[in-house]
Amino acid sequence: MIQDKHIIETLGKVRVVIENGEITEVGESEVKYCPMFHAMHKVDELNEEFIRKNINFRIKDFGMCTPERIIEMDDAVTVGISEILKTNMEKNNIDCVVGACDGAGTLLMTNPRVVQGVGGRVSGLISTTPIPEVIGKLQEKDCVILNPETAELNQLEGLKLAIDKGYKNIAITILPSPMVRQIRNYPVDDDVNIYIFVAHTTATKAEDVEMLFKNADIVTACASKAIDDYTDEHKPYYYGVKVPIFCASEEGRRLLNIRLKHINKPLATNEYPRNKDDMPYKLI
């Protein structure tokens, strides 16, 4: 049998392995409480029982890591990275998103509903293997897969492919890694704009957080103590109370505010000290 194995990190950076549509491994979370999941699911503790239940729901509901994967969706939350990207693509501020999809790997997306469908309810994708049915669905929606044979995850190579295809306003979703700096430093023509969105930042080290804020445009808070400390000191613009979205650049603030205006929400603020009454516990 061809290997079908997908590794994600989720719900407090827990490693979860899914093979042939079944959960085969669930790690343990250092983060015990998430205000977002408490608000949505009334769950007080991110234990193994809830994690299995939540991942099984994703598998059954939209086919995560299976051939039944749904690739187009409506907004999952009020303001998340996929929602910011979707709105800005609809308003022609972004013409290509370099993202990552289970069963396909790194890909280029130009359809706002696919951007939402691919990224809206999936956590950090660590590795994946090709699912021909998923790749076929994506290609029918004009997505370009970086490597359909291996489902490779490589956002820098995705950027190069987007540039080769002639896109000018390119957004990239990426997990914290030194590749963020490589993407920012990659030489592009003056008429090409690169927007970097960093997600799944729990347990990011302090020295890496500084690098992220120097090179990215948007950085999510997740349950990162280093990000909490850094933002308290440097006071970037942000939106949200429970799990803020931070603007690491003026371009990030602009793109975030476009989404907020679109849904008639207050714009990003830099009011400090932030309200920390209901935060993830514990920060790591």
Buried (B, 14 or more C-beta within 10 A) or exposed (E): EEEBBBBBBBBBBBBBBBBEBEBEEBBEBBBBBBBBBBEEEEBEEBBEEBBEEBBBEBBEEBBBBBBBBBBBBEBBBEBBBBBBBBBBBBBEBBBBBBBBBBBBBBBBBBBBBBBBBBBBBBBBBBBBBBBEBBBEBBBEBEBBBBBBEEBBBBBBBBBBBBBEEEBBBBBBBBBBBEBBBEBBEEEEEEEBBBBBBBBBBBBBEEEBBEBBBEBBBBBBBBBBBBBBEBBEEEEBBBBBEBBBBBBBBEBBBBBBBBBBEBEEBEEBEBEEEBEEEBBBBEBB
